[in-house]
Amino acid sequence: MTTYTPDVLLVGSGPVGAALAHRLVVEGGLDVLMVELGAQESHPRGENRRNRADFRERDVVPPAVRAVGGLGTVWECGVPTFVPEVELTWQGQKYPIDAAALDKQYAKAGEQLGRTTGLFPTSVRHRAVRKALLEAGHDAVTELPLAARTVAEPDHERVVWAGTDALFGPLGDPAFTPDAGSFTLLSDHLCTGLSVERDGENRRVVGAVVTDLDAGAGVGGGGEVSVVAKAYVVAGGTMATPQLLAASGLGERLPALGRYATDSPIAVCRVVLKSAVVDAVEGSATGAALERIRQHRKRHPEDRLPIPHKDTPVNLFLPPSQDRPWHAHIRSVPEGVAGTSVDERIVLELRWFGICRPREDNRVEFSTTAQDRNGMPQPALQLTAGADDAANAEAMLRHMVEVAQTIGQFLPGAEPQLIPAGAGMQLAGTTRMGTDPDTSVVNADSRVWGVANLYLGGNGLHPFGNASAPTLTSIAAALHAADAITETVKKA
């Protein structure tokens, strides 16, 4: 059996794990071993597949992401911050991480991702639709913060989406050697258990068992790897992280593990832009956007639409508020999804994401008898929206319809649809952060209650539910934990 003895074992290679690895190795000089269930499919590690020719401008998303980089290899790069009065406070409670400390880490995470709110100044549709919404009284409309940049092509600006590789930084190159510390990534490896022993009043993880899936036919057929680290971080996702803790026998000691789960109800539709909005495109354009329209008319005099064929995408955003606790995103549709009867340039997709507040009985349970395909305890999500959550979801749907009718008519077959909370679309809270060990799993430093050297990361830590996309906040929380993890290593 191969044994590794790093300073830190990091389970999971998604955006949270990658950002933390960069902080601990490149900036902290620690020895980090990362294990990932999926395969390494790109160079650099964790590249966003949406930048590839076979994904670009298509409505293609793999049904499950098992690869180095996790969801950061297919995500749509929305990186808003949590809204203080909606997602950082609830029933008189404040988010466990101090606001100033969280803002500091937001800035660092945003810088690493290339976060921007001014990506599409040359999108002629973006300008016209925003103008129509403002004139209709939707004063909060702005641009969704994105982790992306544009590259000038001969006839358009191509969007380059940030992937997990942006968070890995130089660690994304397997040949990179840091000035201090080290980084080893074991893909196709599954952490199946943590060995926990009593250490005075607390407990301590003394080792981890990892299965090398490449060495045999899956769990049970592969070779085992032993890891003895000074600190352990599990950032495997909102299901897999509590699953590993349950498999390690920690469920009995952590009453909130898997409980207080939250999810986002989602409303979605597609619209064909009204002729009035299309007719206003040219009048709304200035500078480079107006010049692109003129060049388009010169090249395509037969085209009745004043919209370049490769117009930069629409990216409009209505942030959550106390009175309207949902996140609204209006975007262009990928090529090929509108059918042959409608020009895709005048079709937009509207997605509204609501909030579901924590309730103790909303939970993920892990079977003591049944196993999933990886040989781990089978999870089952049980989540029911409260009366207030259901009412907010209905109000959210009505608001989306109101906004949609301001700018267009519904595309046949893509009329408004409400996906209720419980579908697991934005699951959170399963390893929630808090101040009480009875109602939370980790403290403000992401350390598991009662276990001196075990830390968690990911969307599961958010305690109050969220309407905004949670990725940036999850990364910020992990970066906040880095100092505590480093201190744990030093004391070992």
C-alpha positions as CSV (number, residue, x, y, z in Angstrom):
1,M,0.0,0.0,0.0
2,T,1.3,3.4,-0.9
3,T,1.3,6.0,1.9
4,Y,1.4,9.7,1.5
5,T,2.3,12.1,4.3
6,P,1.4,15.7,3.2
7,D,0.7,18.7,5.3
8,V,-2.8,18.8,4.0
9,L,-5.1,16.3,2.3
10,L,-7.6,18.1,0.1
11,V,-10.6,16.0,-1.1
12,G,-12.2,17.4,-4.2
13,S,-10.7,19.5,-7.1
14,G,-13.6,21.8,-7.9
15,P,-13.4,25.6,-7.7
16,V,-13.2,25.6,-3.9
17,G,-10.5,22.9,-3.7
18,A,-8.5,24.6,-6.4
19,A,-8.6,28.0,-4.8
20,L,-7.6,26.6,-1.5
21,A,-4.8,24.6,-3.0
22,H,-3.4,27.7,-4.6
23,R,-3.5,29.6,-1.4
24,L,-1.9,26.8,0.7
25,V,0.8,25.9,-1.8
26,V,1.7,28.9,-3.9
27,E,1.2,31.5,-1.2
28,G,1.7,29.3,1.9
29,G,4.4,26.9,0.9
30,L,2.7,23.8,2.3
31,D,2.7,20.2,0.9
32,V,-0.8,19.5,-0.4
33,L,-2.2,16.2,-1.7
34,M,-5.4,16.5,-3.6
35,V,-7.6,13.5,-4.5
36,E,-10.3,13.6,-7.1
37,L,-12.9,10.9,-8.1
38,G,-12.9,12.1,-11.7
39,A,-10.3,11.9,-14.5
40,Q,-8.0,14.7,-15.7
41,E,-9.5,15.6,-19.0
42,S,-7.7,18.9,-20.0
43,H,-4.5,20.7,-19.9
44,P,-4.3,22.9,-18.0
45,R,-6.2,21.2,-15.2
46,G,-9.8,22.3,-14.9
47,E,-10.2,24.1,-18.1
48,N,-13.8,25.3,-18.8
49,R,-15.2,23.0,-21.6
50,R,-17.4,25.9,-22.8
51,N,-14.3,27.3,-24.5
52,R,-13.9,24.2,-26.7
53,A,-15.1,24.2,-30.3
54,D,-17.4,21.2,-29.6
55,F,-19.1,23.0,-26.7
56,R,-19.0,26.6,-27.9
57,E,-22.4,28.1,-28.7
58,R,-24.2,24.9,-28.0
59,D,-26.7,24.0,-25.3
60,V,-24.6,21.1,-24.1
61,V,-23.9,20.3,-20.5
62,P,-22.8,16.9,-19.3
63,P,-25.4,15.2,-17.0
64,A,-22.8,14.7,-14.3
65,V,-19.4,16.2,-13.9
66,R,-16.7,13.8,-12.7
67,A,-13.5,15.4,-13.8
68,V,-10.6,17.3,-12.4
69,G,-12.0,20.8,-11.9
70,G,-15.5,19.6,-11.0
71,L,-18.4,21.9,-12.0
72,G,-15.9,24.6,-12.8
73,T,-15.3,22.8,-16.1
74,V,-18.8,23.5,-17.3
75,W,-20.2,26.3,-15.2
76,E,-21.6,29.5,-16.7
77,C,-19.3,31.7,-14.6
78,G,-21.9,33.8,-12.7
79,V,-20.1,35.3,-9.6
80,P,-22.4,37.7,-7.7
81,T,-21.7,38.3,-4.0
82,F,-24.4,37.4,-1.5
83,V,-26.8,40.2,-0.7
84,P,-26.5,41.2,3.0
85,E,-30.2,41.6,3.8
86,V,-31.1,38.4,1.9
87,E,-28.4,35.8,2.2
88,L,-26.1,37.0,5.0
89,T,-28.8,37.5,7.6
90,W,-31.8,35.6,8.6
91,Q,-34.1,35.7,11.6
92,G,-31.7,38.0,13.5
93,Q,-28.7,35.8,12.8
94,K,-25.7,37.0,10.9
95,Y,-23.5,35.0,8.5
96,P,-20.8,33.4,10.7
97,I,-17.9,35.1,8.8
98,D,-17.5,38.8,9.7
99,A,-18.7,41.0,6.8
100,A,-15.3,42.8,6.5
101,A,-13.4,39.5,6.4
102,L,-15.8,38.1,3.8
103,D,-15.4,41.2,1.6
104,K,-11.6,40.8,1.8
105,Q,-11.8,37.3,0.5
106,Y,-14.5,38.2,-2.1
107,A,-12.0,40.6,-3.6
108,K,-9.2,38.0,-3.7
109,A,-11.4,35.4,-5.2
110,G,-12.8,37.8,-7.8
111,E,-9.3,38.9,-8.8
112,Q,-8.2,35.3,-9.3
113,L,-11.2,34.6,-11.5
114,G,-11.1,37.8,-13.5
115,R,-14.5,38.9,-12.2
116,T,-16.0,41.7,-14.2
117,T,-19.3,43.6,-14.6
118,G,-18.5,45.3,-17.9
119,L,-17.9,42.4,-20.3
120,F,-20.4,43.2,-23.1
121,P,-20.2,46.9,-24.1
122,T,-20.5,45.9,-27.8
123,S,-23.6,43.7,-27.4
124,V,-26.3,45.5,-29.4
125,R,-29.1,43.4,-27.9
126,H,-27.8,43.8,-24.4
127,R,-28.1,47.6,-24.7
128,A,-31.5,47.6,-26.3
129,V,-33.1,45.1,-23.8
130,R,-31.6,47.0,-20.9
131,K,-33.1,50.2,-22.2
132,A,-36.5,48.6,-22.6
133,L,-36.4,47.3,-19.0
134,L,-35.3,50.6,-17.5
135,E,-38.1,52.4,-19.4
136,A,-40.6,49.9,-18.0
137,G,-39.5,50.7,-14.4
138,H,-37.1,47.8,-13.7
139,D,-34.5,50.2,-12.3
140,A,-32.4,47.5,-10.7
141,V,-31.3,45.9,-14.0
142,T,-27.6,45.7,-14.3
143,E,-25.0,43.2,-15.6
144,L,-24.4,39.9,-13.9
145,P,-20.8,39.7,-12.6
146,L,-19.0,37.1,-14.6
147,A,-15.7,35.2,-14.4
148,A,-14.8,35.7,-18.1
149,R,-13.1,37.9,-20.6
150,T,-13.4,38.7,-24.3
151,V,-11.0,38.1,-27.1
152,A,-11.2,40.1,-30.3
153,E,-11.9,38.0,-33.4
154,P,-12.0,39.4,-37.0
155,D,-15.8,39.9,-36.9
156,H,-16.8,39.6,-33.3
157,E,-15.7,39.4,-29.7
158,R,-15.4,35.8,-28.4
159,V,-16.1,35.1,-24.7
160,V,-13.5,33.1,-22.9
161,W,-15.0,31.6,-19.8
162,A,-12.9,31.1,-16.6
163,G,-12.7,27.5,-15.4
164,T,-11.2,25.9,-12.4
165,D,-7.9,26.4,-14.1
166,A,-8.1,30.1,-13.2
167,L,-8.2,29.1,-9.5
168,F,-5.5,26.5,-9.7
169,G,-3.2,29.2,-11.2
170,P,0.2,27.7,-11.9
171,L,-0.9,24.4,-10.1
172,G,-3.0,23.8,-13.3
173,D,0.2,22.8,-15.0
174,P,1.4,19.4,-13.9
175,A,5.0,20.4,-14.7
176,F,4.9,23.4,-12.3
177,T,7.2,23.2,-9.3
178,P,6.5,25.8,-6.5
179,D,9.4,27.6,-4.8
180,A,8.3,26.1,-1.5
181,G,5.9,23.3,-0.6
182,S,4.5,20.8,-3.1
183,F,1.3,19.8,-4.9
184,T,0.3,16.3,-5.9
185,L,-3.0,15.6,-7.6
186,L,-4.4,12.0,-7.7
187,S,-7.2,11.8,-10.3
188,D,-9.4,8.7,-10.4
189,H,-9.0,8.4,-6.7
190,L,-11.9,8.2,-4.2
191,C,-11.6,9.0,-0.5
192,T,-13.7,6.3,1.2
193,G,-13.1,7.1,4.9
194,L,-11.5,9.1,7.5
195,S,-10.0,7.5,10.7
196,V,-11.0,9.6,13.7
197,E,-9.6,9.2,17.2
198,R,-10.2,10.9,20.5
199,D,-7.6,13.6,21.3
200,G,-8.3,15.0,24.8
201,E,-11.6,16.8,24.7
202,N,-11.7,16.8,20.9
203,R,-11.2,14.3,18.2
204,R,-8.6,14.3,15.5
205,V,-8.4,12.7,12.0
206,V,-5.3,10.4,12.0
207,G,-5.6,9.1,8.5
208,A,-7.6,8.6,5.4
209,V,-8.3,5.7,3.1
210,V,-8.3,6.4,-0.6
211,T,-9.1,3.9,-3.4
212,D,-7.2,4.1,-6.7
213,L,-9.9,3.5,-9.2
214,D,-7.4,3.2,-12.0
215,A,-5.8,0.2,-10.4
216,G,-8.9,-2.0,-10.7
217,A,-12.5,-2.2,-11.7
218,G,-13.9,0.5,-9.4
219,V,-14.3,0.4,-5.6
220,G,-13.2,-2.9,-4.2
221,G,-11.2,-3.7,-7.3
222,G,-8.7,-0.9,-7.0
223,G,-5.6,-0.5,-4.9
224,E,-5.8,1.3,-1.6
225,V,-3.8,4.4,-0.8
226,S,-3.1,5.5,2.8
227,V,-2.9,9.2,3.7
228,V,-1.6,10.6,7.0
229,A,-1.8,14.4,7.0
230,K,-1.6,17.2,9.5
231,A,-4.9,18.7,8.4
232,Y,-7.8,17.4,6.2
233,V,-10.1,19.4,4.0
234,V,-13.2,17.8,2.4
235,A,-14.7,19.9,-0.5
236,G,-16.4,17.2,-2.5
237,G,-19.8,18.8,-3.0
238,T,-23.0,19.3,-1.1
239,M,-23.8,15.5,-1.3
240,A,-20.4,13.9,-1.3
241,T,-18.9,15.9,1.6
242,P,-21.5,14.9,4.2
243,Q,-21.5,11.5,2.6
244,L,-17.8,11.0,3.5
245,L,-18.4,12.2,7.0
246,A,-21.3,9.8,7.4
247,A,-19.2,6.9,6.0
248,S,-16.5,7.9,8.6
249,G,-18.9,7.5,11.5
250,L,-19.2,11.2,12.3
251,G,-22.9,11.4,11.8
252,E,-23.7,10.5,15.4
253,R,-21.4,13.2,16.7
254,L,-22.7,15.9,14.3
255,P,-26.5,16.3,14.8
256,A,-26.8,18.9,12.0
257,L,-25.0,16.8,9.4
258,G,-27.2,16.6,6.3
259,R,-29.9,18.6,8.0
260,Y,-31.2,22.2,7.3
261,A,-30.7,21.6,3.6
262,T,-31.8,24.4,1.3
263,D,-32.4,24.6,-2.5
264,S,-33.4,27.2,-5.0
265,P,-36.7,27.0,-6.9
266,I,-36.1,28.1,-10.5
267,A,-38.4,29.8,-13.0
268,V,-37.4,29.6,-16.7
269,C,-38.8,30.7,-20.0
270,R,-37.6,31.9,-23.5
271,V,-39.0,34.9,-25.4
272,V,-38.9,36.2,-28.9
273,L,-38.0,39.9,-28.7
274,K,-40.8,42.4,-29.6
275,S,-40.4,44.3,-32.8
276,A,-40.2,47.5,-30.8
277,V,-37.2,46.3,-28.9
278,V,-35.5,45.1,-32.2
279,D,-36.3,48.4,-33.9
280,A,-34.6,50.2,-31.0
281,V,-31.4,48.3,-31.3
282,E,-29.6,50.8,-33.6
283,G,-30.8,53.8,-31.7
284,S,-29.5,52.3,-28.4
285,A,-26.0,51.6,-29.8
286,T,-23.0,53.9,-29.5
287,G,-19.3,53.6,-30.3
288,A,-18.1,50.2,-31.1
289,A,-21.6,48.7,-30.9
290,L,-22.9,51.1,-33.5
291,E,-19.9,50.5,-35.7
292,R,-20.6,46.7,-35.6
293,I,-24.2,47.3,-36.8
294,R,-22.9,49.4,-39.7
295,Q,-20.4,46.8,-40.7
296,H,-23.1,44.1,-40.5
297,R,-25.5,46.1,-42.7
298,K,-22.6,46.6,-45.2
299,R,-21.8,42.8,-45.3
300,H,-25.4,41.6,-45.2
301,P,-27.7,44.2,-46.9
302,E,-30.4,41.5,-47.3
303,D,-30.7,41.0,-43.5
304,R,-33.7,42.8,-42.0
305,L,-32.3,42.5,-38.4
306,P,-29.8,45.2,-37.2
307,I,-28.1,42.5,-35.1
308,P,-24.7,41.1,-36.1
309,H,-24.7,37.3,-36.5
310,K,-22.1,36.9,-33.8
311,D,-23.3,39.6,-31.5
312,T,-21.7,39.4,-28.1
313,P,-24.1,37.7,-25.6
314,V,-26.8,39.4,-23.6
315,N,-26.0,39.3,-19.9
316,L,-28.6,41.2,-17.7
317,F,-29.2,40.7,-14.0
318,L,-31.7,41.7,-11.4
319,P,-30.1,41.1,-7.9
320,P,-32.1,39.8,-5.0
321,S,-33.6,42.2,-2.4
322,Q,-35.6,41.9,0.7
323,D,-38.8,42.6,-1.1
324,R,-37.8,40.5,-4.1
325,P,-35.7,37.6,-2.8
326,W,-34.7,36.1,-6.1
327,H,-31.9,36.4,-8.6
328,A,-32.9,37.1,-12.2
329,H,-30.7,36.5,-15.3
330,I,-31.5,37.3,-18.9
331,R,-29.2,35.8,-21.4
332,S,-28.8,34.8,-25.1
333,V,-29.6,31.3,-26.1
334,P,-27.0,28.9,-27.4
335,E,-26.9,28.1,-31.1
336,G,-29.5,25.5,-32.3
337,V,-31.9,25.6,-29.4
338,A,-34.6,27.9,-30.8
339,G,-35.5,25.7,-33.8
340,T,-35.5,26.7,-37.5
341,S,-38.6,28.9,-37.5
342,V,-37.1,31.7,-35.3
343,D,-33.9,33.6,-35.7
344,E,-31.9,32.9,-32.5
345,R,-30.6,36.5,-32.5
346,I,-34.0,37.6,-31.2
347,V,-34.5,34.8,-28.7
348,L,-33.5,35.3,-25.0
349,E,-33.7,33.0,-22.0
350,L,-34.9,34.2,-18.6
351,R,-33.9,32.3,-15.5
352,W,-35.1,33.3,-12.0
353,F,-33.5,31.7,-8.9
354,G,-35.4,31.8,-5.6
355,I,-34.5,31.1,-2.0
356,C,-35.5,28.3,0.3
357,R,-34.9,28.9,4.0
358,P,-33.5,26.2,6.3
359,R,-35.7,23.8,8.1
360,E,-34.3,21.0,10.3
361,D,-36.4,18.3,8.6
362,N,-35.1,19.2,5.2
363,R,-32.2,16.9,4.9
364,V,-30.0,14.4,3.1
365,E,-30.1,11.0,4.7
366,F,-27.4,8.4,4.1
367,S,-28.3,4.7,4.1
368,T,-26.6,2.3,6.5
369,T,-27.4,-0.6,4.1
370,A,-27.6,0.6,0.5
371,Q,-24.6,1.9,-1.4
372,D,-24.2,4.1,-4.4
373,R,-22.2,3.1,-7.5
374,N,-19.0,4.1,-5.7
375,G,-19.7,1.9,-2.7
376,M,-20.5,4.8,-0.5
377,P,-23.7,5.2,1.7
378,Q,-26.6,5.9,-0.7
379,P,-27.9,9.5,-0.2
380,A,-31.6,10.5,-0.3
381,L,-32.7,14.1,-0.3
382,Q,-35.9,15.0,1.5
383,L,-36.9,18.6,1.1
384,T,-40.2,20.4,1.4
385,A,-40.7,24.1,0.9
386,G,-42.2,26.1,3.7
387,A,-45.3,28.2,3.2
388,D,-43.3,31.4,2.8
389,D,-40.9,29.7,0.4
390,A,-43.8,28.5,-1.8
391,A,-45.4,31.9,-1.8
392,N,-42.1,33.5,-2.8
393,A,-41.7,31.0,-5.6
394,E,-45.1,31.9,-7.0
395,A,-44.3,35.6,-6.7
396,M,-41.0,35.0,-8.5
397,L,-42.8,33.3,-11.4
398,R,-45.2,36.2,-11.7
399,H,-42.3,38.6,-11.7
400,M,-40.5,36.7,-14.5
401,V,-43.7,36.7,-16.6
402,E,-44.0,40.5,-16.1
403,V,-40.4,41.1,-17.2
404,A,-40.7,38.7,-20.1
405,Q,-43.8,40.4,-21.4
406,T,-42.0,43.7,-21.3
407,I,-39.5,42.6,-23.9
408,G,-41.1,39.8,-25.9
409,Q,-43.5,37.0,-26.5
410,F,-43.0,33.5,-25.2
411,L,-41.3,31.1,-27.6
412,P,-43.7,28.2,-28.3
413,G,-42.5,25.2,-26.2
414,A,-40.6,27.4,-23.8
415,E,-43.4,29.0,-21.9
416,P,-42.9,29.8,-18.2
417,Q,-42.0,26.8,-16.0
418,L,-41.4,26.6,-12.3
419,I,-39.0,24.0,-11.0
420,P,-39.7,23.7,-7.3
421,A,-37.1,23.6,-4.5
422,G,-36.0,20.0,-3.9
423,A,-34.7,19.2,-7.4
424,G,-31.2,19.7,-6.1
425,M,-30.4,22.5,-8.6
426,Q,-28.6,24.7,-6.0
427,L,-28.4,22.5,-2.9
428,A,-26.8,24.1,0.2
429,G,-26.8,23.8,3.9
430,T,-25.9,20.1,4.3
431,T,-22.7,21.0,6.2
432,R,-23.8,24.4,7.3
433,M,-21.6,26.9,9.1
434,G,-22.7,28.4,12.4
435,T,-22.0,29.2,16.0
436,D,-23.9,26.3,17.7
437,P,-22.7,22.7,17.3
438,D,-26.2,21.4,17.7
439,T,-27.5,23.3,14.6
440,S,-24.4,23.5,12.5
441,V,-21.5,21.3,11.3
442,V,-18.6,23.8,11.1
443,N,-17.5,27.1,12.7
444,A,-16.6,30.3,11.0
445,D,-13.2,28.9,10.1
446,S,-14.9,25.9,8.3
447,R,-13.6,23.6,11.0
448,V,-15.8,20.7,12.0
449,W,-17.1,21.0,15.5
450,G,-15.2,18.7,17.9
451,V,-12.6,17.6,15.3
452,A,-9.3,19.5,15.7
453,N,-7.9,19.1,12.2
454,L,-10.9,18.6,9.9
455,Y,-12.2,21.3,7.6
456,L,-15.0,21.5,5.0
457,G,-15.6,23.6,1.9
458,G,-18.3,24.2,-0.6
459,N,-21.9,25.3,-1.1
460,G,-23.0,23.0,1.7
461,L,-21.6,25.5,4.3
462,H,-24.1,28.4,3.5
463,P,-26.5,28.4,6.4
464,F,-29.4,30.6,5.4
465,G,-30.2,29.5,1.8
466,N,-29.3,31.5,-1.3
467,A,-30.9,33.0,-4.3
468,S,-27.6,34.3,-5.8
469,A,-25.2,31.9,-7.4
470,P,-23.1,30.6,-4.5
471,T,-19.7,29.8,-6.1
472,L,-17.9,33.1,-5.3
473,T,-19.1,33.0,-1.6
474,S,-18.0,29.4,-1.3
475,I,-14.5,30.3,-2.6
476,A,-14.3,33.3,-0.3
477,A,-15.2,31.1,2.7
478,A,-12.5,28.6,1.8
479,L,-9.9,31.3,1.5
480,H,-11.0,32.7,4.9
481,A,-10.3,29.2,6.3
482,A,-6.8,29.0,4.9
483,D,-5.2,30.8,7.9
484,A,-6.8,28.4,10.4
485,I,-5.8,25.4,8.3
486,T,-2.2,26.7,8.1
487,E,-2.1,27.2,11.9
488,T,-3.4,23.6,12.4
489,V,-0.5,22.4,10.3
490,K,2.0,24.4,12.3
491,K,0.8,23.1,15.6
492,A,0.8,19.4,14.5
